[in-house]
Amino acid sequence: MDISVVQIGNSKGIRLSKTLIDKYHIKDTVELVLEEEYMILKPKTTPRKGWAEAFQKTHENGDDQPLMPDIFEDETFDEWK
């Protein structure tokens, strides 16, 4: 696929079609990876986006209780002394 380089102020840039933007889920930023003879554009992602809100909702619903106790009833710490 050929893409033209266009003048943007004092710089130059490329334009990506809506099809490419939609297909690769590009939002506001892309990561530029420089290889020996290539430039690779990758969509910038935030893998843990929304986790804080999800954890807060889990806490509010009372679903953040441990599934197993930290200490078993028959456990002693004599070997740690």
Biotite code that builds the C-alpha atoms (Angstrom):
import biotite.structure as struc

atoms = struc.array([
    struc.Atom([0.000, 0.000, 0.000], chain_id="A", res_id=1, res_name="MET", atom_name="CA", element="C"),
    struc.Atom([1.419, 3.384, -0.957], chain_id="A", res_id=2, res_name="ASP", atom_name="CA", element="C"),
    struc.Atom([0.698, 6.376, 1.254], chain_id="A", res_id=3, res_name="ILE", atom_name="CA", element="C"),
    struc.Atom([1.707, 9.910, 0.322], chain_id="A", res_id=4, res_name="SER", atom_name="CA", element="C"),
    struc.Atom([3.836, 12.045, 2.603], chain_id="A", res_id=5, res_name="VAL", atom_name="CA", element="C"),
    struc.Atom([2.142, 15.426, 3.061], chain_id="A", res_id=6, res_name="VAL", atom_name="CA", element="C"),
    struc.Atom([3.276, 18.799, 4.350], chain_id="A", res_id=7, res_name="GLN", atom_name="CA", element="C"),
    struc.Atom([2.008, 19.608, 7.869], chain_id="A", res_id=8, res_name="ILE", atom_name="CA", element="C"),
    struc.Atom([3.308, 23.031, 8.877], chain_id="A", res_id=9, res_name="GLY", atom_name="CA", element="C"),
    struc.Atom([7.104, 22.800, 8.954], chain_id="A", res_id=10, res_name="ASN", atom_name="CA", element="C"),
    struc.Atom([6.952, 19.007, 9.206], chain_id="A", res_id=11, res_name="SER", atom_name="CA", element="C"),
    struc.Atom([5.794, 16.176, 7.012], chain_id="A", res_id=12, res_name="LYS", atom_name="CA", element="C"),
    struc.Atom([3.402, 13.404, 7.887], chain_id="A", res_id=13, res_name="GLY", atom_name="CA", element="C"),
    struc.Atom([1.209, 10.638, 6.569], chain_id="A", res_id=14, res_name="ILE", atom_name="CA", element="C"),
    struc.Atom([-2.566, 10.268, 6.606], chain_id="A", res_id=15, res_name="ARG", atom_name="CA", element="C"),
    struc.Atom([-4.180, 6.978, 7.498], chain_id="A", res_id=16, res_name="LEU", atom_name="CA", element="C"),
    struc.Atom([-7.526, 6.062, 6.033], chain_id="A", res_id=17, res_name="SER", atom_name="CA", element="C"),
    struc.Atom([-10.540, 5.540, 8.276], chain_id="A", res_id=18, res_name="LYS", atom_name="CA", element="C"),
    struc.Atom([-10.527, 1.888, 7.212], chain_id="A", res_id=19, res_name="THR", atom_name="CA", element="C"),
    struc.Atom([-7.011, 1.375, 8.625], chain_id="A", res_id=20, res_name="LEU", atom_name="CA", element="C"),
    struc.Atom([-7.800, 3.338, 11.766], chain_id="A", res_id=21, res_name="ILE", atom_name="CA", element="C"),
    struc.Atom([-10.911, 1.249, 12.418], chain_id="A", res_id=22, res_name="ASP", atom_name="CA", element="C"),
    struc.Atom([-9.302, -2.077, 11.507], chain_id="A", res_id=23, res_name="LYS", atom_name="CA", element="C"),
    struc.Atom([-6.332, -1.610, 13.851], chain_id="A", res_id=24, res_name="TYR", atom_name="CA", element="C"),
    struc.Atom([-8.280, 0.200, 16.605], chain_id="A", res_id=25, res_name="HIS", atom_name="CA", element="C"),
    struc.Atom([-6.076, 3.289, 16.496], chain_id="A", res_id=26, res_name="ILE", atom_name="CA", element="C"),
    struc.Atom([-7.192, 5.939, 18.987], chain_id="A", res_id=27, res_name="LYS", atom_name="CA", element="C"),
    struc.Atom([-5.098, 9.029, 19.770], chain_id="A", res_id=28, res_name="ASP", atom_name="CA", element="C"),
    struc.Atom([-1.553, 7.681, 19.632], chain_id="A", res_id=29, res_name="THR", atom_name="CA", element="C"),
    struc.Atom([0.523, 5.071, 17.875], chain_id="A", res_id=30, res_name="VAL", atom_name="CA", element="C"),
    struc.Atom([3.835, 3.568, 18.845], chain_id="A", res_id=31, res_name="GLU", atom_name="CA", element="C"),
    struc.Atom([6.611, 3.929, 16.283], chain_id="A", res_id=32, res_name="LEU", atom_name="CA", element="C"),
    struc.Atom([8.978, 0.934, 16.246], chain_id="A", res_id=33, res_name="VAL", atom_name="CA", element="C"),
    struc.Atom([12.189, 1.495, 14.316], chain_id="A", res_id=34, res_name="LEU", atom_name="CA", element="C"),
    struc.Atom([13.728, -1.642, 12.853], chain_id="A", res_id=35, res_name="GLU", atom_name="CA", element="C"),
    struc.Atom([16.836, -1.836, 10.703], chain_id="A", res_id=36, res_name="GLU", atom_name="CA", element="C"),
    struc.Atom([15.116, -0.988, 7.425], chain_id="A", res_id=37, res_name="GLU", atom_name="CA", element="C"),
    struc.Atom([11.508, -0.557, 8.562], chain_id="A", res_id=38, res_name="TYR", atom_name="CA", element="C"),
    struc.Atom([9.257, 1.722, 10.540], chain_id="A", res_id=39, res_name="MET", atom_name="CA", element="C"),
    struc.Atom([6.344, -0.026, 12.179], chain_id="A", res_id=40, res_name="ILE", atom_name="CA", element="C"),
    struc.Atom([3.260, 1.771, 13.502], chain_id="A", res_id=41, res_name="LEU", atom_name="CA", element="C"),
    struc.Atom([1.454, -0.016, 16.317], chain_id="A", res_id=42, res_name="LYS", atom_name="CA", element="C"),
    struc.Atom([-1.716, 1.137, 18.063], chain_id="A", res_id=43, res_name="PRO", atom_name="CA", element="C"),
    struc.Atom([-0.881, 2.418, 21.534], chain_id="A", res_id=44, res_name="LYS", atom_name="CA", element="C"),
    struc.Atom([-2.821, 0.405, 24.069], chain_id="A", res_id=45, res_name="THR", atom_name="CA", element="C"),
    struc.Atom([-3.401, 0.631, 27.785], chain_id="A", res_id=46, res_name="THR", atom_name="CA", element="C"),
    struc.Atom([-3.695, -2.991, 28.899], chain_id="A", res_id=47, res_name="PRO", atom_name="CA", element="C"),
    struc.Atom([-5.034, -2.244, 32.376], chain_id="A", res_id=48, res_name="ARG", atom_name="CA", element="C"),
    struc.Atom([-7.402, 0.529, 31.396], chain_id="A", res_id=49, res_name="LYS", atom_name="CA", element="C"),
    struc.Atom([-10.562, 0.374, 33.500], chain_id="A", res_id=50, res_name="GLY", atom_name="CA", element="C"),
    struc.Atom([-9.106, -1.943, 36.144], chain_id="A", res_id=51, res_name="TRP", atom_name="CA", element="C"),
    struc.Atom([-9.307, 0.652, 38.939], chain_id="A", res_id=52, res_name="ALA", atom_name="CA", element="C"),
    struc.Atom([-13.009, 1.209, 38.297], chain_id="A", res_id=53, res_name="GLU", atom_name="CA", element="C"),
    struc.Atom([-13.641, -2.546, 38.090], chain_id="A", res_id=54, res_name="ALA", atom_name="CA", element="C"),
    struc.Atom([-11.834, -3.156, 41.391], chain_id="A", res_id=55, res_name="PHE", atom_name="CA", element="C"),
    struc.Atom([-13.768, -0.320, 43.029], chain_id="A", res_id=56, res_name="GLN", atom_name="CA", element="C"),
    struc.Atom([-17.073, -1.807, 41.849], chain_id="A", res_id=57, res_name="LYS", atom_name="CA", element="C"),
    struc.Atom([-16.008, -5.250, 43.090], chain_id="A", res_id=58, res_name="THR", atom_name="CA", element="C"),
    struc.Atom([-15.232, -3.740, 46.501], chain_id="A", res_id=59, res_name="HIS", atom_name="CA", element="C"),
    struc.Atom([-18.547, -1.856, 46.634], chain_id="A", res_id=60, res_name="GLU", atom_name="CA", element="C"),
    struc.Atom([-20.399, -5.116, 45.849], chain_id="A", res_id=61, res_name="ASN", atom_name="CA", element="C"),
    struc.Atom([-18.498, -6.940, 48.605], chain_id="A", res_id=62, res_name="GLY", atom_name="CA", element="C"),
    struc.Atom([-17.021, -9.386, 46.104], chain_id="A", res_id=63, res_name="ASP", atom_name="CA", element="C"),
    struc.Atom([-13.408, -8.774, 47.145], chain_id="A", res_id=64, res_name="ASP", atom_name="CA", element="C"),
    struc.Atom([-13.272, -11.228, 50.036], chain_id="A", res_id=65, res_name="GLN", atom_name="CA", element="C"),
    struc.Atom([-10.529, -13.892, 49.981], chain_id="A", res_id=66, res_name="PRO", atom_name="CA", element="C"),
    struc.Atom([-11.586, -17.313, 48.763], chain_id="A", res_id=67, res_name="LEU", atom_name="CA", element="C"),
    struc.Atom([-9.231, -19.010, 51.228], chain_id="A", res_id=68, res_name="MET", atom_name="CA", element="C"),
    struc.Atom([-8.116, -17.838, 54.651], chain_id="A", res_id=69, res_name="PRO", atom_name="CA", element="C"),
    struc.Atom([-4.582, -16.509, 54.910], chain_id="A", res_id=70, res_name="ASP", atom_name="CA", element="C"),
    struc.Atom([-3.795, -18.854, 57.811], chain_id="A", res_id=71, res_name="ILE", atom_name="CA", element="C"),
    struc.Atom([-5.195, -22.330, 58.195], chain_id="A", res_id=72, res_name="PHE", atom_name="CA", element="C"),
    struc.Atom([-6.501, -23.288, 61.629], chain_id="A", res_id=73, res_name="GLU", atom_name="CA", element="C"),
    struc.Atom([-3.960, -26.089, 62.063], chain_id="A", res_id=74, res_name="ASP", atom_name="CA", element="C"),
    struc.Atom([-1.022, -23.987, 60.874], chain_id="A", res_id=75, res_name="GLU", atom_name="CA", element="C"),
    struc.Atom([1.673, -23.067, 63.365], chain_id="A", res_id=76, res_name="THR", atom_name="CA", element="C"),
    struc.Atom([4.649, -20.838, 62.943], chain_id="A", res_id=77, res_name="PHE", atom_name="CA", element="C"),
    struc.Atom([6.988, -22.847, 65.203], chain_id="A", res_id=78, res_name="ASP", atom_name="CA", element="C"),
    struc.Atom([9.257, -23.675, 62.270], chain_id="A", res_id=79, res_name="GLU", atom_name="CA", element="C"),
    struc.Atom([9.748, -19.938, 61.629], chain_id="A", res_id=80, res_name="TRP", atom_name="CA", element="C"),
    struc.Atom([11.270, -19.291, 65.064], chain_id="A", res_id=81, res_name="LYS", atom_name="CA", element="C"),
])
